[in-house]
């Protein structure tokens, strides 16, 4: 989670077991996507999606969640 905030960009982890940055919250999580919600260059929130499938997130998924993050910043 913190990598997306510090990098100010989307982080997709195809296999959480292979990423030393991953902090396990749920035992069944296999993949994760985190999209920061940025206002004026600062993270004000994030969207964190976990999956029980390896390599779960597609470029289309990423584009959609990034779009949602941009829309949220407009209304927050």
PDB file with SEQRES, HELIX, SHEET and CRYST1 records, atoms N, CA, C and O in Angstrom:
SEQRES   1 A   76  UNK UNK UNK UNK UNK UNK UNK UNK UNK UNK UNK UNK UNK          
SEQRES   2 A   76  UNK UNK UNK UNK UNK UNK UNK UNK UNK UNK UNK UNK UNK          
SEQRES   3 A   76  UNK UNK UNK UNK UNK UNK UNK UNK UNK UNK UNK UNK UNK          
SEQRES   4 A   76  UNK UNK UNK UNK UNK UNK UNK UNK UNK UNK UNK UNK UNK          
SEQRES   5 A   76  UNK UNK UNK UNK UNK UNK UNK UNK UNK UNK UNK UNK UNK          
SEQRES   6 A   76  UNK UNK UNK UNK UNK UNK UNK UNK UNK UNK UNK                  
HELIX    1 AA1 UNK A    2  UNK A    7  1                                   6    
HELIX    2 AA2 UNK A   16  UNK A   18  5                                   3    
HELIX    3 AA3 UNK A   59  UNK A   75  1                                  17    
SHEET    1 AA1 3 UNK A  11  UNK A  13  0                                        
SHEET    2 AA1 3 UNK A  31  UNK A  39 -1                                        
SHEET    3 AA1 3 UNK A  42  UNK A  51 -1                                        
CRYST1    1.000    1.000    1.000  90.00  90.00  90.00 P 1           1          
ATOM      1  N   UNK A   1       0.821  -1.198   0.000  1.00  0.00           N  
ATOM      2  CA  UNK A   1       0.000   0.000   0.000  1.00  0.00           C  
ATOM      3  C   UNK A   1       0.855   1.249   0.000  1.00  0.00           C  
ATOM      4  O   UNK A   1       0.620   2.160  -0.794  1.00  0.00           O  
ATOM      5  N   UNK A   2       1.830   1.305   0.865  1.00  0.00           N  
ATOM      6  CA  UNK A   2       2.621   2.525   0.985  1.00  0.00           C  
ATOM      7  C   UNK A   2       3.452   2.796  -0.257  1.00  0.00           C  
ATOM      8  O   UNK A   2       3.814   3.946  -0.509  1.00  0.00           O  
ATOM      9  N   UNK A   3       3.766   1.771  -1.042  1.00  0.00           N  
ATOM     10  CA  UNK A   3       4.541   1.983  -2.265  1.00  0.00           C  
ATOM     11  C   UNK A   3       3.766   2.841  -3.254  1.00  0.00           C  
ATOM     12  O   UNK A   3       4.358   3.702  -3.905  1.00  0.00           O  
ATOM     13  N   UNK A   4       2.482   2.635  -3.385  1.00  0.00           N  
ATOM     14  CA  UNK A   4       1.672   3.434  -4.308  1.00  0.00           C  
ATOM     15  C   UNK A   4       1.637   4.888  -3.870  1.00  0.00           C  
ATOM     16  O   UNK A   4       1.663   5.790  -4.708  1.00  0.00           O  
ATOM     17  N   UNK A   5       1.580   5.123  -2.581  1.00  0.00           N  
ATOM     18  CA  UNK A   5       1.567   6.494  -2.061  1.00  0.00           C  
ATOM     19  C   UNK A   5       2.933   7.142  -2.267  1.00  0.00           C  
ATOM     20  O   UNK A   5       3.012   8.267  -2.762  1.00  0.00           O  
ATOM     21  N   UNK A   6       4.002   6.453  -1.897  1.00  0.00           N  
ATOM     22  CA  UNK A   6       5.340   7.044  -2.022  1.00  0.00           C  
ATOM     23  C   UNK A   6       5.751   7.225  -3.480  1.00  0.00           C  
ATOM     24  O   UNK A   6       6.450   8.184  -3.808  1.00  0.00           O  
ATOM     25  N   UNK A   7       5.325   6.314  -4.359  1.00  0.00           N  
ATOM     26  CA  UNK A   7       5.650   6.417  -5.783  1.00  0.00           C  
ATOM     27  C   UNK A   7       4.646   7.281  -6.543  1.00  0.00           C  
ATOM     28  O   UNK A   7       4.865   7.625  -7.705  1.00  0.00           O  
ATOM     29  N   UNK A   8       3.547   7.627  -5.880  1.00  0.00           N  
ATOM     30  CA  UNK A   8       2.477   8.428  -6.485  1.00  0.00           C  
ATOM     31  C   UNK A   8       1.991   7.815  -7.796  1.00  0.00           C  
ATOM     32  O   UNK A   8       1.768   8.509  -8.788  1.00  0.00           O  
ATOM     33  N   UNK A   9       1.836   6.506  -7.768  1.00  0.00           N  
ATOM     34  CA  UNK A   9       1.355   5.791  -8.939  1.00  0.00           C  
ATOM     35  C   UNK A   9       0.835   4.420  -8.571  1.00  0.00           C  
ATOM     36  O   UNK A   9       1.052   3.924  -7.465  1.00  0.00           O  
ATOM     37  N   UNK A  10       0.150   3.828  -9.515  1.00  0.00           N  
ATOM     38  CA  UNK A  10      -0.445   2.510  -9.325  1.00  0.00           C  
ATOM     39  C   UNK A  10       0.626   1.452  -9.098  1.00  0.00           C  
ATOM     40  O   UNK A  10       1.661   1.444  -9.765  1.00  0.00           O  
ATOM     41  N   UNK A  11       0.364   0.568  -8.157  1.00  0.00           N  
ATOM     42  CA  UNK A  11       1.230  -0.582  -7.917  1.00  0.00           C  
ATOM     43  C   UNK A  11       0.379  -1.832  -8.077  1.00  0.00           C  
ATOM     44  O   UNK A  11      -0.649  -1.997  -7.419  1.00  0.00           O  
ATOM     45  N   UNK A  12       0.831  -2.704  -8.964  1.00  0.00           N  
ATOM     46  CA  UNK A  12       0.173  -3.999  -9.149  1.00  0.00           C  
ATOM     47  C   UNK A  12       1.164  -5.078  -8.742  1.00  0.00           C  
ATOM     48  O   UNK A  12       2.294  -5.122  -9.230  1.00  0.00           O  
ATOM     49  N   UNK A  13       0.726  -5.938  -7.850  1.00  0.00           N  
ATOM     50  CA  UNK A  13       1.552  -7.053  -7.393  1.00  0.00           C  
ATOM     51  C   UNK A  13       0.884  -8.332  -7.891  1.00  0.00           C  
ATOM     52  O   UNK A  13      -0.125  -8.760  -7.330  1.00  0.00           O  
ATOM     53  N   UNK A  14       1.436  -8.949  -8.942  1.00  0.00           N  
ATOM     54  CA  UNK A  14       0.820 -10.150  -9.511  1.00  0.00           C  
ATOM     55  C   UNK A  14       0.803 -11.344  -8.562  1.00  0.00           C  
ATOM     56  O   UNK A  14      -0.113 -12.165  -8.597  1.00  0.00           O  
ATOM     57  N   UNK A  15       1.841 -11.431  -7.702  1.00  0.00           N  
ATOM     58  CA  UNK A  15       1.934 -12.516  -6.720  1.00  0.00           C  
ATOM     59  C   UNK A  15       2.502 -11.926  -5.431  1.00  0.00           C  
ATOM     60  O   UNK A  15       3.697 -11.647  -5.341  1.00  0.00           O  
ATOM     61  N   UNK A  16       1.643 -11.740  -4.443  1.00  0.00           N  
ATOM     62  CA  UNK A  16       2.076 -11.088  -3.204  1.00  0.00           C  
ATOM     63  C   UNK A  16       3.167 -11.877  -2.479  1.00  0.00           C  
ATOM     64  O   UNK A  16       3.927 -11.303  -1.699  1.00  0.00           O  
ATOM     65  N   UNK A  17       3.250 -13.174  -2.725  1.00  0.00           N  
ATOM     66  CA  UNK A  17       4.282 -13.983  -2.078  1.00  0.00           C  
ATOM     67  C   UNK A  17       5.674 -13.674  -2.614  1.00  0.00           C  
ATOM     68  O   UNK A  17       6.673 -13.995  -1.970  1.00  0.00           O  
ATOM     69  N   UNK A  18       5.745 -13.047  -3.802  1.00  0.00           N  
ATOM     70  CA  UNK A  18       7.031 -12.710  -4.408  1.00  0.00           C  
ATOM     71  C   UNK A  18       7.447 -11.264  -4.157  1.00  0.00           C  
ATOM     72  O   UNK A  18       8.494 -10.836  -4.643  1.00  0.00           O  
ATOM     73  N   UNK A  19       6.661 -10.514  -3.416  1.00  0.00           N  
ATOM     74  CA  UNK A  19       6.951  -9.091  -3.212  1.00  0.00           C  
ATOM     75  C   UNK A  19       7.214  -8.817  -1.733  1.00  0.00           C  
ATOM     76  O   UNK A  19       6.303  -8.933  -0.913  1.00  0.00           O  
ATOM     77  N   UNK A  20       8.450  -8.454  -1.383  1.00  0.00           N  
ATOM     78  CA  UNK A  20       8.781  -8.237   0.030  1.00  0.00           C  
ATOM     79  C   UNK A  20       8.069  -7.031   0.646  1.00  0.00           C  
ATOM     80  O   UNK A  20       8.019  -6.907   1.870  1.00  0.00           O  
ATOM     81  N   UNK A  21       7.517  -6.138  -0.188  1.00  0.00           N  
ATOM     82  CA  UNK A  21       6.801  -4.966   0.338  1.00  0.00           C  
ATOM     83  C   UNK A  21       5.420  -5.324   0.853  1.00  0.00           C  
ATOM     84  O   UNK A  21       4.817  -4.554   1.600  1.00  0.00           O  
ATOM     85  N   UNK A  22       4.916  -6.483   0.464  1.00  0.00           N  
ATOM     86  CA  UNK A  22       3.531  -6.831   0.778  1.00  0.00           C  
ATOM     87  C   UNK A  22       3.360  -7.167   2.253  1.00  0.00           C  
ATOM     88  O   UNK A  22       4.099  -7.978   2.810  1.00  0.00           O  
ATOM     89  N   UNK A  23       2.366  -6.526   2.877  1.00  0.00           N  
ATOM     90  CA  UNK A  23       1.964  -6.831   4.252  1.00  0.00           C  
ATOM     91  C   UNK A  23       0.646  -7.588   4.197  1.00  0.00           C  
ATOM     92  O   UNK A  23      -0.364  -7.043   3.752  1.00  0.00           O  
ATOM     93  N   UNK A  24       0.646  -8.818   4.638  1.00  0.00           N  
ATOM     94  CA  UNK A  24      -0.544  -9.655   4.525  1.00  0.00           C  
ATOM     95  C   UNK A  24      -1.648  -9.195   5.466  1.00  0.00           C  
ATOM     96  O   UNK A  24      -1.463  -9.100   6.679  1.00  0.00           O  
ATOM     97  N   UNK A  25      -2.804  -8.911   4.867  1.00  0.00           N  
ATOM     98  CA  UNK A  25      -3.995  -8.558   5.649  1.00  0.00           C  
ATOM     99  C   UNK A  25      -4.993  -9.714   5.656  1.00  0.00           C  
ATOM    100  O   UNK A  25      -5.690  -9.951   6.642  1.00  0.00           O  
ATOM    101  N   UNK A  26      -5.042 -10.424   4.535  1.00  0.00           N  
ATOM    102  CA  UNK A  26      -5.977 -11.539   4.394  1.00  0.00           C  
ATOM    103  C   UNK A  26      -5.210 -12.754   3.895  1.00  0.00           C  
ATOM    104  O   UNK A  26      -4.396 -12.643   2.978  1.00  0.00           O  
ATOM    105  N   UNK A  27      -5.461 -13.890   4.482  1.00  0.00           N  
ATOM    106  CA  UNK A  27      -4.706 -15.102   4.165  1.00  0.00           C  
ATOM    107  C   UNK A  27      -4.896 -15.569   2.719  1.00  0.00           C  
ATOM    108  O   UNK A  27      -4.001 -16.195   2.151  1.00  0.00           O  
ATOM    109  N   UNK A  28      -6.049 -15.273   2.122  1.00  0.00           N  
ATOM    110  CA  UNK A  28      -6.339 -15.749   0.768  1.00  0.00           C  
ATOM    111  C   UNK A  28      -5.852 -14.821  -0.336  1.00  0.00           C  
ATOM    112  O   UNK A  28      -5.990 -15.153  -1.513  1.00  0.00           O  
ATOM    113  N   UNK A  29      -5.291 -13.677   0.007  1.00  0.00           N  
ATOM    114  CA  UNK A  29      -4.850 -12.732  -1.017  1.00  0.00           C  
ATOM    115  C   UNK A  29      -3.663 -13.288  -1.781  1.00  0.00           C  
ATOM    116  O   UNK A  29      -2.674 -13.722  -1.191  1.00  0.00           O  
ATOM    117  N   UNK A  30      -3.776 -13.268  -3.109  1.00  0.00           N  
ATOM    118  CA  UNK A  30      -2.688 -13.731  -3.980  1.00  0.00           C  
ATOM    119  C   UNK A  30      -2.121 -12.601  -4.828  1.00  0.00           C  
ATOM    120  O   UNK A  30      -0.940 -12.611  -5.174  1.00  0.00           O  
ATOM    121  N   UNK A  31      -2.980 -11.610  -5.170  1.00  0.00           N  
ATOM    122  CA  UNK A  31      -2.554 -10.464  -5.982  1.00  0.00           C  
ATOM    123  C   UNK A  31      -3.201  -9.207  -5.418  1.00  0.00           C  
ATOM    124  O   UNK A  31      -4.228  -9.266  -4.741  1.00  0.00           O  
ATOM    125  N   UNK A  32      -2.574  -8.060  -5.712  1.00  0.00           N  
ATOM    126  CA  UNK A  32      -3.088  -6.804  -5.172  1.00  0.00           C  
ATOM    127  C   UNK A  32      -2.842  -5.681  -6.174  1.00  0.00           C  
ATOM    128  O   UNK A  32      -1.832  -5.659  -6.877  1.00  0.00           O  
ATOM    129  N   UNK A  33      -3.790  -4.754  -6.219  1.00  0.00           N  
ATOM    130  CA  UNK A  33      -3.623  -3.521  -6.985  1.00  0.00           C  
ATOM    131  C   UNK A  33      -3.957  -2.362  -6.058  1.00  0.00           C  
ATOM    132  O   UNK A  33      -4.998  -2.357  -5.400  1.00  0.00           O  
ATOM    133  N   UNK A  34      -3.057  -1.376  -6.016  1.00  0.00           N  
ATOM    134  CA  UNK A  34      -3.274  -0.191  -5.187  1.00  0.00           C  
ATOM    135  C   UNK A  34      -3.120   1.039  -6.078  1.00  0.00           C  
ATOM    136  O   UNK A  34      -2.106   1.218  -6.752  1.00  0.00           O  
ATOM    137  N   UNK A  35      -4.154   1.878  -6.064  1.00  0.00           N  
ATOM    138  CA  UNK A  35      -4.157   3.107  -6.852  1.00  0.00           C  
ATOM    139  C   UNK A  35      -4.304   4.277  -5.880  1.00  0.00           C  
ATOM    140  O   UNK A  35      -5.301   4.368  -5.164  1.00  0.00           O  
ATOM    141  N   UNK A  36      -3.314   5.174  -5.854  1.00  0.00           N  
ATOM    142  CA  UNK A  36      -3.445   6.326  -4.966  1.00  0.00           C  
ATOM    143  C   UNK A  36      -4.443   7.335  -5.527  1.00  0.00           C  
ATOM    144  O   UNK A  36      -4.600   7.465  -6.741  1.00  0.00           O  
ATOM    145  N   UNK A  37      -5.101   8.031  -4.637  1.00  0.00           N  
ATOM    146  CA  UNK A  37      -5.968   9.143  -5.018  1.00  0.00           C  
ATOM    147  C   UNK A  37      -5.179  10.397  -4.677  1.00  0.00           C  
ATOM    148  O   UNK A  37      -4.955  10.707  -3.507  1.00  0.00           O  
ATOM    149  N   UNK A  38      -4.758  11.117  -5.718  1.00  0.00           N  
ATOM    150  CA  UNK A  38      -3.854  12.249  -5.558  1.00  0.00           C  
ATOM    151  C   UNK A  38      -4.576  13.571  -5.777  1.00  0.00           C  
ATOM    152  O   UNK A  38      -5.341  13.726  -6.728  1.00  0.00           O  
ATOM    153  N   UNK A  39      -4.322  14.512  -4.890  1.00  0.00           N  
ATOM    154  CA  UNK A  39      -4.803  15.889  -5.068  1.00  0.00           C  
ATOM    155  C   UNK A  39      -3.599  16.803  -4.885  1.00  0.00           C  
ATOM    156  O   UNK A  39      -2.916  16.765  -3.861  1.00  0.00           O  
ATOM    157  N   UNK A  40      -3.357  17.621  -5.900  1.00  0.00           N  
ATOM    158  CA  UNK A  40      -2.221  18.556  -5.871  1.00  0.00           C  
ATOM    159  C   UNK A  40      -0.912  17.832  -5.567  1.00  0.00           C  
ATOM    160  O   UNK A  40      -0.064  18.345  -4.836  1.00  0.00           O  
ATOM    161  N   UNK A  41      -0.756  16.640  -6.133  1.00  0.00           N  
ATOM    162  CA  UNK A  41       0.468  15.872  -5.973  1.00  0.00           C  
ATOM    163  C   UNK A  41       0.615  15.117  -4.668  1.00  0.00           C  
ATOM    164  O   UNK A  41       1.621  14.441  -4.449  1.00  0.00           O  
ATOM    165  N   UNK A  42      -0.378  15.225  -3.798  1.00  0.00           N  
ATOM    166  CA  UNK A  42      -0.315  14.524  -2.508  1.00  0.00           C  
ATOM    167  C   UNK A  42      -1.399  13.454  -2.443  1.00  0.00           C  
ATOM    168  O   UNK A  42      -2.523  13.667  -2.898  1.00  0.00           O  
ATOM    169  N   UNK A  43      -1.055  12.317  -1.883  1.00  0.00           N  
ATOM    170  CA  UNK A  43      -2.030  11.238  -1.721  1.00  0.00           C  
ATOM    171  C   UNK A  43      -2.992  11.591  -0.594  1.00  0.00           C  
ATOM    172  O   UNK A  43      -2.574  11.891   0.525  1.00  0.00           O  
ATOM    173  N   UNK A  44      -4.287  11.550  -0.905  1.00  0.00           N  
ATOM    174  CA  UNK A  44      -5.302  11.810   0.120  1.00  0.00           C  
ATOM    175  C   UNK A  44      -6.050  10.538   0.499  1.00  0.00           C  
ATOM    176  O   UNK A  44      -6.763  10.499   1.502  1.00  0.00           O  
ATOM    177  N   UNK A  45      -5.880   9.506  -0.308  1.00  0.00           N  
ATOM    178  CA  UNK A  45      -6.514   8.205  -0.049  1.00  0.00           C  
ATOM    179  C   UNK A  45      -5.945   7.218  -1.061  1.00  0.00           C  
ATOM    180  O   UNK A  45      -5.081   7.565  -1.867  1.00  0.00           O  
ATOM    181  N   UNK A  46      -6.435   6.002  -1.009  1.00  0.00           N  
ATOM    182  CA  UNK A  46      -6.034   5.005  -2.000  1.00  0.00           C  
ATOM    183  C   UNK A  46      -7.138   3.978  -2.164  1.00  0.00           C  
ATOM    184  O   UNK A  46      -7.950   3.745  -1.269  1.00  0.00           O  
ATOM    185  N   UNK A  47      -7.136   3.379  -3.332  1.00  0.00           N  
ATOM    186  CA  UNK A  47      -8.033   2.258  -3.611  1.00  0.00           C  
ATOM    187  C   UNK A  47      -7.154   1.017  -3.589  1.00  0.00           C  
ATOM    188  O   UNK A  47      -6.187   0.928  -4.345  1.00  0.00           O  
ATOM    189  N   UNK A  48      -7.479   0.073  -2.740  1.00  0.00           N  
ATOM    190  CA  UNK A  48      -6.679  -1.137  -2.560  1.00  0.00           C  
ATOM    191  C   UNK A  48      -7.575  -2.337  -2.840  1.00  0.00           C  
ATOM    192  O   UNK A  48      -8.546  -2.586  -2.125  1.00  0.00           O  
ATOM    193  N   UNK A  49      -7.234  -3.073  -3.891  1.00  0.00           N  
ATOM    194  CA  UNK A  49      -8.045  -4.222  -4.296  1.00  0.00           C  
ATOM    195  C   UNK A  49      -7.197  -5.481  -4.192  1.00  0.00           C  
ATOM    196  O   UNK A  49      -6.106  -5.553  -4.759  1.00  0.00           O  
ATOM    197  N   UNK A  50      -7.697  -6.459  -3.474  1.00  0.00           N  
ATOM    198  CA  UNK A  50      -7.025  -7.750  -3.333  1.00  0.00           C  
ATOM    199  C   UNK A  50      -7.776  -8.799  -4.140  1.00  0.00           C  
ATOM    200  O   UNK A  50      -8.982  -8.695  -4.362  1.00  0.00           O  
ATOM    201  N   UNK A  51      -7.031  -9.813  -4.574  1.00  0.00           N  
ATOM    202  CA  UNK A  51      -7.647 -10.928  -5.291  1.00  0.00           C  
ATOM    203  C   UNK A  51      -7.098 -12.242  -4.758  1.00  0.00           C  
ATOM    204  O   UNK A  51      -5.962 -12.312  -4.290  1.00  0.00           O  
ATOM    205  N   UNK A  52      -7.913 -13.271  -4.836  1.00  0.00           N  
ATOM    206  CA  UNK A  52      -7.445 -14.603  -4.457  1.00  0.00           C  
ATOM    207  C   UNK A  52      -6.869 -15.353  -5.660  1.00  0.00           C  
ATOM    208  O   UNK A  52      -6.573 -16.544  -5.566  1.00  0.00           O  
ATOM    209  N   UNK A  53      -6.711 -14.661  -6.781  1.00  0.00           N  
ATOM    210  CA  UNK A  53      -6.150 -15.235  -8.012  1.00  0.00           C  
ATOM    211  C   UNK A  53      -4.785 -14.607  -8.298  1.00  0.00           C  
ATOM    212  O   UNK A  53      -4.619 -13.400  -8.121  1.00  0.00           O  
ATOM    213  N   UNK A  54      -3.821 -15.391  -8.729  1.00  0.00           N  
ATOM    214  CA  UNK A  54      -2.542 -14.854  -9.182  1.00  0.00           C  
ATOM    215  C   UNK A  54      -2.752 -14.061 -10.470  1.00  0.00           C  
ATOM    216  O   UNK A  54      -3.641 -14.378 -11.260  1.00  0.00           O  
ATOM    217  N   UNK A  55      -1.939 -13.037 -10.677  1.00  0.00           N  
ATOM    218  CA  UNK A  55      -1.996 -12.238 -11.912  1.00  0.00           C  
ATOM    219  C   UNK A  55      -3.415 -11.808 -12.244  1.00  0.00           C  
ATOM    220  O   UNK A  55      -3.843 -11.898 -13.395  1.00  0.00           O  
ATOM    221  N   UNK A  56      -4.132 -11.348 -11.254  1.00  0.00           N  
ATOM    222  CA  UNK A  56      -5.568 -11.111 -11.407  1.00  0.00           C  
ATOM    223  C   UNK A  56      -5.922  -9.850 -12.185  1.00  0.00           C  
ATOM    224  O   UNK A  56      -7.015  -9.760 -12.744  1.00  0.00           O  
ATOM    225  N   UNK A  57      -5.017  -8.876 -12.231  1.00  0.00           N  
ATOM    226  CA  UNK A  57      -5.405  -7.568 -12.746  1.00  0.00           C  
ATOM    227  C   UNK A  57      -4.859  -7.315 -14.148  1.00  0.00           C  
ATOM    228  O   UNK A  57      -3.677  -7.516 -14.427  1.00  0.00           O  
ATOM    229  N   UNK A  58      -5.752  -6.870 -15.010  1.00  0.00           N  
ATOM    230  CA  UNK A  58      -5.416  -6.599 -16.406  1.00  0.00           C  
ATOM    231  C   UNK A  58      -5.145  -5.102 -16.589  1.00  0.00           C  
ATOM    232  O   UNK A  58      -5.471  -4.302 -15.712  1.00  0.00           O  
ATOM    233  N   UNK A  59      -4.554  -4.725 -17.718  1.00  0.00           N  
ATOM    234  CA  UNK A  59      -4.410  -3.298 -18.014  1.00  0.00           C  
ATOM    235  C   UNK A  59      -5.760  -2.575 -18.039  1.00  0.00           C  
ATOM    236  O   UNK A  59      -5.843  -1.406 -17.661  1.00  0.00           O  
ATOM    237  N   UNK A  60      -6.798  -3.252 -18.476  1.00  0.00           N  
ATOM    238  CA  UNK A  60      -8.137  -2.652 -18.477  1.00  0.00           C  
ATOM    239  C   UNK A  60      -8.609  -2.400 -17.051  1.00  0.00           C  
ATOM    240  O   UNK A  60      -9.198  -1.356 -16.771  1.00  0.00           O  
ATOM    241  N   UNK A  61      -8.360  -3.341 -16.148  1.00  0.00           N  
ATOM    242  CA  UNK A  61      -8.691  -3.140 -14.730  1.00  0.00           C  
ATOM    243  C   UNK A  61      -7.966  -1.910 -14.195  1.00  0.00           C  
ATOM    244  O   UNK A  61      -8.563  -1.068 -13.524  1.00  0.00           O  
ATOM    245  N   UNK A  62      -6.680  -1.815 -14.497  1.00  0.00           N  
ATOM    246  CA  UNK A  62      -5.882  -0.692 -14.022  1.00  0.00           C  
ATOM    247  C   UNK A  62      -6.436   0.628 -14.553  1.00  0.00           C  
ATOM    248  O   UNK A  62      -6.603   1.581 -13.791  1.00  0.00           O  
ATOM    249  N   UNK A  63      -6.718   0.690 -15.841  1.00  0.00           N  
ATOM    250  CA  UNK A  63      -7.263   1.916 -16.435  1.00  0.00           C  
ATOM    251  C   UNK A  63      -8.572   2.313 -15.759  1.00  0.00           C  
ATOM    252  O   UNK A  63      -8.794   3.490 -15.473  1.00  0.00           O  
ATOM    253  N   UNK A  64      -9.437   1.337 -15.506  1.00  0.00           N  
ATOM    254  CA  UNK A  64     -10.723   1.636 -14.889  1.00  0.00           C  
ATOM    255  C   UNK A  64     -10.553   2.174 -13.464  1.00  0.00           C  
ATOM    256  O   UNK A  64     -11.167   3.178 -13.103  1.00  0.00           O  
ATOM    257  N   UNK A  65      -9.731   1.515 -12.667  1.00  0.00           N  
ATOM    258  CA  UNK A  65      -9.561   1.943 -11.277  1.00  0.00           C  
ATOM    259  C   UNK A  65      -8.863   3.305 -11.217  1.00  0.00           C  
ATOM    260  O   UNK A  65      -9.184   4.121 -10.353  1.00  0.00           O  
ATOM    261  N   UNK A  66      -7.922   3.557 -12.114  1.00  0.00           N  
ATOM    262  CA  UNK A  66      -7.291   4.881 -12.170  1.00  0.00           C  
ATOM    263  C   UNK A  66      -8.323   5.947 -12.549  1.00  0.00           C  
ATOM    264  O   UNK A  66      -8.290   7.057 -12.016  1.00  0.00           O  
ATOM    265  N   UNK A  67      -9.226   5.623 -13.452  1.00  0.00           N  
ATOM    266  CA  UNK A  67     -10.301   6.553 -13.813  1.00  0.00           C  
ATOM    267  C   UNK A  67     -11.192   6.826 -12.597  1.00  0.00           C  
ATOM    268  O   UNK A  67     -11.550   7.974 -12.333  1.00  0.00           O  
ATOM    269  N   UNK A  68     -11.545   5.774 -11.864  1.00  0.00           N  
ATOM    270  CA  UNK A  68     -12.357   5.941 -10.653  1.00  0.00           C  
ATOM    271  C   UNK A  68     -11.632   6.860  -9.665  1.00  0.00           C  
ATOM    272  O   UNK A  68     -12.257   7.735  -9.067  1.00  0.00           O  
ATOM    273  N   UNK A  69     -10.331   6.671  -9.491  1.00  0.00           N  
ATOM    274  CA  UNK A  69      -9.556   7.514  -8.573  1.00  0.00           C  
ATOM    275  C   UNK A  69      -9.611   8.977  -9.000  1.00  0.00           C  
ATOM    276  O   UNK A  69      -9.749   9.865  -8.158  1.00  0.00           O  
ATOM    277  N   UNK A  70      -9.504   9.230 -10.292  1.00  0.00           N  
ATOM    278  CA  UNK A  70      -9.580  10.611 -10.793  1.00  0.00           C  
ATOM    279  C   UNK A  70     -10.962  11.207 -10.556  1.00  0.00           C  
ATOM    280  O   UNK A  70     -11.087  12.380 -10.204  1.00  0.00           O  
ATOM    281  N   UNK A  71     -11.982  10.410 -10.746  1.00  0.00           N  
ATOM    282  CA  UNK A  71     -13.342  10.899 -10.505  1.00  0.00           C  
ATOM    283  C   UNK A  71     -13.568  11.182  -9.020  1.00  0.00           C  
ATOM    284  O   UNK A  71     -14.223  12.161  -8.664  1.00  0.00           O  
ATOM    285  N   UNK A  72     -13.031  10.333  -8.165  1.00  0.00           N  
ATOM    286  CA  UNK A  72     -13.173  10.548  -6.723  1.00  0.00           C  
ATOM    287  C   UNK A  72     -12.509  11.845  -6.285  1.00  0.00           C  
ATOM    288  O   UNK A  72     -13.043  12.565  -5.440  1.00  0.00           O  
ATOM    289  N   UNK A  73     -11.350  12.145  -6.855  1.00  0.00           N  
ATOM    290  CA  UNK A  73     -10.654  13.374  -6.478  1.00  0.00           C  
ATOM    291  C   UNK A  73     -11.495  14.596  -6.847  1.00  0.00           C  
ATOM    292  O   UNK A  73     -11.452  15.617  -6.160  1.00  0.00           O  
ATOM    293  N   UNK A  74     -12.243  14.488  -7.913  1.00  0.00           N  
ATOM    294  CA  UNK A  74     -13.087  15.618  -8.329  1.00  0.00           C  
ATOM    295  C   UNK A  74     -14.225  15.872  -7.345  1.00  0.00           C  
ATOM    296  O   UNK A  74     -14.659  17.012  -7.183  1.00  0.00           O  
ATOM    297  N   UNK A  75     -14.712  14.821  -6.688  1.00  0.00           N  
ATOM    298  CA  UNK A  75     -15.877  14.997  -5.812  1.00  0.00           C  
ATOM    299  C   UNK A  75     -15.523  15.074  -4.332  1.00  0.00           C  
ATOM    300  O   UNK A  75     -16.366  15.440  -3.514  1.00  0.00           O  
ATOM    301  N   UNK A  76     -14.291  14.735  -3.981  1.00  0.00           N  
ATOM    302  CA  UNK A  76     -13.887  14.782  -2.562  1.00  0.00           C  
ATOM    303  C   UNK A  76     -13.455  16.188  -2.159  1.00  0.00           C  
ATOM    304  O   UNK A  76     -13.085  16.413  -1.007  1.00  0.00           O  
TER     305      UNK A  76                                                      
END                                                                             
